[in-house]
Amino acid sequence: MRIGLALSGGGFRAAMFHAGVLLRLSDQGLMESISGLSTVSGGSLGISLILSKSDMRWPESKDFRGSVFPELRNIFTSVDLLTLGLGLRGALRYRSKLVTDRAAVLADSLARNWGVTSTLDQLPDNPIWWINTTSLETGKNWRFSKREMGDWQFGRHYNPRLKLADAAAASAAVPYAIGALEFRLPSGGWFTTDPATGRPLERTEPTSSTVRLWDGGAYENLGLEAFYKPRQALRDCDFLICSDASGPLHPPQTFQGKIAALLHGDLATPRLFDVTSDQIRALRSRMFMGDVTEGRVRGALLRMGNSVREVHVKAGLGVGDRASYDSYLSDQDVTSALAFPTGLKAVSSEIFDLIVRHGYELADAVLTTYSPNEFQQSLRWAA
């Protein structure tokens, strides 16, 4: 069984939640079955860190649990990637870029503080990894991978030599809170492509020598499109797991509240963007789950904020007595995990463990409840 993973955006919250999902898969020895990854924002940051700490190889299951995951925990609990309050050293290093070009600061921080120093051509062949961004010029889903970059309207280039840190930073460049990252593009080697299949059609000249790329979540925060189109077969996988760690739609903030959130390291965005993103996510997830329910595709949606008890209730299972859920996170703990703000600031070890455990337990509950033939029953969280 080839497993595809679509990993949503959501800053460090998303990256930690996805780490819990990967830990669950590794405990069943399934890291080796992952054939493709499609990531947005926090998902892109997390996979760039995993590969960078694995010598640019996709880790085997035992290695992820034994060596890679402890490194992730250490970095997420000790290293800020981007805040406006970076202190004197940050102010001296980046100066006005902290205001005018924060996406470039994020890319530099990925390389300097996380060790993401490789280029796209150094990515492993397997699993194939699609890094999702949004083109300001075309409004389309611009993707990076080892052997391809572009979108169907602008054109595609089949020999990208760009820095992984730049691609991941663009994927996480939340509109207004961070802003777009500008790329200088190669002048030759571009092709028009079929919008339906992505296949190259004929040589073309790019309409611009540069492109500005925003957070992939501005187009679609789930990263589904690389694998899935409604009422069609899955691409490059047999079973698609969509890990959705998008934040809830909170009440609108005042201007002063948004400034305070940015200084604290939270990625506050305009209300219109939040509402639009929430609606697009709801539509995409409903289409995906509709096709799963009707048997057109095989897959699962892991939506952050659902407790194990809630998964079982929705599935119509007998939930037993209250004590039978004492070994899982409580419903209140799960709500607290979901409420953690979207940001790129180091977290406490308690927050890291909470969010990772939530990802692990939710993955286990959903996969074993709805796809018991593919996934073993009842693995337990182990710190």
Residue pairs with C-beta under 8 A, 6 or more apart in sequence:
1 33
1 238
1 239
1 374
2 33
2 34
2 35
2 36
2 236
2 237
2 238
2 239
3 25
3 30
3 33
3 34
3 35
3 237
3 238
3 239
3 240
3 241
4 34
4 35
4 36
4 37
4 38
4 227
4 234
4 236
4 237
4 239
4 240
4 241
5 21
5 34
5 36
5 37
5 38
5 240
5 241
5 243
6 38
6 39
6 222
6 223
6 224
6 226
6 227
6 228
6 240
6 241
6 242
6 243
7 14
7 18
7 21
7 37
7 38
7 39
7 40
7 42
7 43
7 44
7 46
7 47
7 223
7 243
8 14
8 18
8 40
8 41
8 42
8 43
8 217
8 221
8 222
8 223
8 242
8 243
8 244
8 245
8 246
9 40
9 41
9 42
9 43
9 44
9 171
9 172
9 215
9 216
9 217
9 221
9 245
9 246
9 342
10 17
10 41
10 42
10 221
10 245
10 246
10 247
10 304
10 342
11 41
11 42
11 45
11 172
11 267
11 341
11 342
11 343
11 344
12 42
12 45
12 76
12 81
12 342
12 343
12 344
12 345
12 347
13 42
13 245
13 247
13 304
13 337
13 340
13 341
13 342
13 343
13 355
14 41
14 42
14 43
14 46
14 245
14 246
14 342
15 42
15 43
15 45
15 46
15 49
15 76
16 46
16 76
16 347
16 352
16 355
16 356
16 359
17 243
17 245
17 304
17 337
17 355
17 356
17 358
17 359
18 42
18 43
18 46
18 243
18 245
18 359
19 46
19 69
19 72
19 356
19 359
20 355
20 356
20 357
20 358
20 359
20 360
20 361
20 362
20 363
21 241
21 243
21 302
21 359
21 360
21 362
21 363
22 31
22 50
22 64
23 64
23 65
23 69
23 356
23 359
23 360
24 359
24 360
24 363
24 364
24 367
24 379
25 31
25 33
25 34
25 61
25 363
26 59
26 61
26 62
26 64
26 65
26 69
27 61
27 65
27 379
27 382
28 61
28 375
28 376
28 379
29 61
30 61
31 58
31 59
31 60
31 61
31 64
32 60
32 61
34 58
34 127
35 126
35 127
35 128
35 236
35 237
36 127
36 128
36 129
36 130
36 226
36 227
36 236
36 237
37 47
37 127
37 128
37 129
37 130
38 129
38 130
38 132
38 223
38 224
38 225
38 226
38 227
39 46
39 47
39 129
39 130
39 131
39 132
39 171
39 216
39 223
40 132
40 171
40 215
40 216
40 217
40 220
40 221
40 222
40 223
41 171
41 172
41 174
41 215
41 216
41 217
41 221
42 172
42 245
42 342
43 171
43 223
43 243
44 131
44 132
44 167
44 168
44 171
44 172
44 216
45 81
45 110
45 168
45 171
45 172
45 344
46 72
47 129
48 110
48 114
48 116
48 164
48 165
48 168
49 72
49 75
49 114
49 116
50 59
50 64
50 68
50 72
51 57
51 58
51 118
51 123
51 124
51 164
52 114
52 115
52 116
52 117
52 118
52 164
53 68
53 71
53 72
53 115
54 63
54 68
56 118
56 122
56 123
56 124
57 124
58 124
58 126
58 127
59 67
59 68
73 349
73 352
73 356
75 114
76 346
76 347
76 352
77 346
77 347
77 348
77 349
77 352
78 346
79 113
79 114
79 346
80 86
80 109
80 113
80 265
80 344
80 345
80 346
81 106
81 109
81 110
81 113
81 114
81 344
81 345
82 102
82 105
82 106
82 109
82 178
82 265
82 344
83 263
83 264
83 265
83 343
83 344
83 345
84 98
84 262
84 263
84 265
85 263
85 264
85 265
86 94
86 98
90 98
91 98
94 105
94 108
97 104
97 105
98 105
101 179
102 173
102 177
102 178
102 179
103 169
103 170
103 173
103 178
103 179
103 180
103 181
104 169
104 181
106 169
106 172
106 173
106 178
106 181
106 344
107 163
107 165
107 166
107 168
107 169
107 170
107 181
108 165
110 116
110 165
110 168
110 169
111 117
111 163
111 165
116 164
116 165
116 168
117 163
117 164
117 165
118 163
118 164
119 161
119 162
119 163
119 164
120 144
120 145
120 146
120 149
120 160
120 161
120 162
120 163
120 164
120 167
121 146
121 147
121 159
121 160
121 161
122 164
123 129
123 145
123 146
123 164
124 146
125 146
128 145
128 146
128 236
129 145
129 146
130 143
130 144
130 145
130 223
130 226
131 143
131 144
131 145
131 167
131 168
131 170
131 171
131 216
132 141
132 142
132 143
132 171
132 216
132 219
132 220
132 223
132 225
132 226
133 141
133 142
133 143
133 144
133 167
133 170
133 171
133 173
133 213
133 214
133 215
133 216
134 140
134 141
134 142
134 213
134 214
134 215
134 216
134 217
134 218
134 219
135 141
135 142
135 151
135 154
135 211
135 212
135 213
135 214
136 180
136 211
136 212
136 213
136 214
137 154
137 207
137 208
137 211
137 212
138 151
138 153
138 154
139 219
140 151
140 152
140 153
140 154
140 219
141 151
141 216
141 219
141 220
141 225
142 149
142 150
142 151
142 154
142 211
142 213
143 149
143 150
143 151
143 226
144 160
144 162
144 167
144 170
144 171
145 160
146 160
147 158
147 159
147 160
148 156
148 157
148 158
148 160
149 156
149 157
149 160
149 162
149 167
150 156
150 157
150 190
150 193
152 193
152 194
152 195
152 198
154 206
154 207
154 211
155 190
155 191
155 192
155 193
155 204
155 206
156 190
156 191
156 193
156 198
156 200
157 185
157 186
157 189
157 190
157 191
158 189
158 191
158 200
159 186
159 189
161 186
162 183
166 181
166 183
169 181
170 180
170 181
170 183
170 213
170 214
170 215
171 215
171 216
172 178
172 215
172 344
173 179
173 180
173 181
173 213
173 214
173 215
174 214
174 215
174 217
174 267
174 269
174 342
175 214
175 215
175 218
175 269
175 270
175 273
176 269
176 270
176 273
177 262
177 267
177 268
177 269
178 215
178 267
179 214
180 212
180 213
180 214
181 212
181 213
182 210
182 211
182 212
182 213
183 210
183 211
183 212
183 213
184 209
184 210
185 206
185 208
185 209
185 210
185 211
187 206
187 209
190 203
190 204
190 205
190 206
191 200
191 201
191 202
191 203
191 204
192 200
192 201
192 202
192 204
193 199
193 200
193 201
194 201
216 223
217 246
217 277
218 273
218 277
220 280
220 281
220 284
221 246
221 277
221 280
221 281
222 242
222 244
222 246
222 281
222 284
222 285
222 288
223 242
224 240
224 242
224 284
224 288
226 235
226 236
227 234
227 235
227 236
227 237
227 240
228 234
228 235
228 240
228 288
228 291
228 297
228 299
230 287
230 288
230 291
231 291
231 296
232 296
233 296
233 297
234 240
234 297
234 298
234 299
238 298
239 298
239 299
239 300
239 371
239 374
240 288
240 297
240 298
240 299
240 300
241 299
241 300
241 302
241 363
241 367
242 285
242 288
242 299
242 300
242 301
242 302
243 302
243 359
243 363
244 281
244 285
244 301
244 302
244 303
244 304
245 304
245 359
246 277
246 278
246 281
246 304
247 338
247 341
247 342
248 305
248 338
248 339
249 274
249 275
249 278
250 274
252 271
253 261
253 268
257 268
258 268
261 267
261 268
261 341
262 268
264 343
264 345
265 343
265 344
265 345
266 341
266 342
266 343
266 345
267 341
267 342
267 343
267 344
285 301
285 303
288 297
288 299
288 301
289 301
291 297
292 298
292 299
292 300
292 301
298 371
300 366
300 367
300 370
300 371
301 366
302 359
302 362
302 363
302 366
303 362
304 337
304 338
304 358
304 359
304 362
305 334
305 335
305 337
305 338
306 314
306 334
306 362
306 366
307 328
307 329
307 330
307 331
307 334
307 362
308 325
308 328
308 329
308 361
308 362
308 364
308 365
309 319
309 325
309 328
309 331
310 331
311 362
311 365
311 366
311 369
312 319
312 365
312 369
313 319
315 369
315 370
317 369
319 325
327 380
328 361
328 381
329 337
329 354
329 357
329 358
329 361
333 354
333 358
334 358
336 354
337 354
337 355
337 358
340 347
340 351
340 355
353 383
357 381
357 383
360 381
361 381
364 375
364 378
364 379
364 381
367 374
367 375
368 375
368 376
368 377
368 378
368 379
